[in-house]
């Protein structure tokens, strides 16, 4: 077995493991967030305390996002360096051609709707008991900033495949001393 075969196998295994971790991480994050938010509702009277449970959501989202970006980048590397020959594997190229599927039926690998919904729900912690407007301003602003981050990450993820494919194609072409083919 060649080192190229070993590399391919290791990278495909990395994709599989990271995909599984991402799926397991979501319920773990939501469970951790629910415990922290629930504890804050019961034991805290400070709106700023909602930032603890928001921190769980932020950390969870950033982990899911990093796993997704890494998987996509490895996939494009495999596509450019392993799928260029007609006899090579075709998984990544075929998966890219499938596109988003049914209208409105696309998979959300970052779980953006779940994270936004949890963030909106987390705002309940800010308003129990009802605070003065000034006391709620910072937590509400930080919740809104996180929602903007999630939306921007989703938009960037939608562009990542094409951008990474173009970049890896250009890198390979420069390594081989040829012009990129599109």
Residue, then its C-alpha position, 0 to 999 in steps of 0.5 A: x500500500x502506498x503512502x498516497x493511499x494511506x494519506x487518502x484513507x487517513x483524510x477520509x477517516x478524518x472527515x468521518x470522525x469530524x462529521x460524527x463529532x459535530x453531530x454528537x456535539x450539538x446535543x451535548x452543547x444544548x444540554x450544557x446550555x440548558x443546565x446553565x440557563x436553567x440554573x441561572x433562571x432559578x438562582x440569579x437575579x442579574x441579567x448579565x449572568x445570561x452571558x454564562x449560558x450564552x458562552x456555552x452556545x458560543x463555544x459550541x457553535x464555534x466548535x461546530x463551525x471549526x469542524x465543518x470548515x476543516x471537513x470541507x477543506x479536507x474534502x476539496x483537497x481530496x477532490x483536487x489531489x485525488x480525484x483528478x484522474x479518471x480512475x481515482x475516487x469520485x466521492x467529493x466531485x459527485x457530492x459537489x454536483x448534487x447541489x442543495x437538493x430540494x428547495x428548502x430541503x438543504x442540510x444545515x451543517x452548522x445547525x444555525x437555526x438551532x443555535x439562533x433559536x437557543x440564543x433567542x430562548x437564552x434571552x429569557x434568562x436576561x428578563x427573569x426577573x424583569x431588569x432595568x433597561x440599562x442592565x439588559x443592554x449589554x446582554x441583549x447586544x451580545x446576544x444580537x452580536x452572536x446571532x449576526x456571527x452565526x448568520x455570517x458564518x452560514x453565508x461564508x460556509x455556503x461559499x467555502x466549497x467553491x472558494x476552496x476548490x478554486x484555491x486548491x486547484x490554483x495551488x496544484x497548478x502552481x506546484x506543477x507549473x501549469x495554468x489552472x483548469x476550470 
